[in-house]
Structures are given as C-alpha cells and as structure tokens.
Amino acid sequence: MTYVDGFLLAVPTKDKDDYLSMSEKIATIYKRHGALSVCESWSNDVPEGKLNSMHTAVMRKPDEAIVFSWVTWPNKEARDKAHSKITDDMHTELENVPIPFDGARMIYGGFDVILER
C-alpha cells in the first residue's frame, strides 16, 4: 500500500528561491533512496479558519507563505528502510545549506494512503 510523508511549514516569502533550491537537493536524496515522488506546494489560496487553520497550525507570520509538501513511497517498509540513509545523506550533503524556515514550527507525519484515483 502506498505511503506518504506529509509536511506543513511556513517559509518567509523572500526566501522562496532558497527554499526551492534546498528542496531540489532534498528531493534528489529522497528519490535516490526509493521515494516515488516529492512534491512542494507554495500557498496562494489558503483561507483563515474560525477555530484553526493552516495559518495558525504553523504560526505563520505576515511575511511568510505556507508550504505543503509530501513524499510518496511504495509502502511504509520502503520508507522506514530508507530513513536512516536519508538522514545521513542530508547531514552530509546539506551541511552548508542554510535552512530558510523555522523547523520548530514544521508539522509532519506519515500516512497510509486509503484512496488514490
């Protein structure tokens, strides 16, 4: 069964190009270790909620955009097997790459796909 890692974060709008450059490097690492696809999405139509929203979930500041990202895997086993290799490669290959967002406000998790058409 397909498996997805999902991420939600806030990135300063001025750092969009830096974020995309970093994401290209990360996507290469994920794909090298078996990810089927990597998708990065930049907000342009995300409404504020009455009780909660993507804005409040990531504590978005006025000068930030919301980024919704996901990595698709053949299954959870493939993802789990690749995890430590990906972590090692990121430490090695991204050591001098600035991270253009506050990782403490990133939300992430793994999901079993229950419908895909």
Secondary structure, DSSP 8 states (H G I E B T S, - for coil): --EEEEEEEEEEGGGHHHHHHHHHHHHHHHHHTT-SEEEEEE-SS----SS--HHHHTT--TTEEEEEEEEEES-HHHHHHHHHHHHHHHHHHTTTS---S-GGG-EEEEEE-----
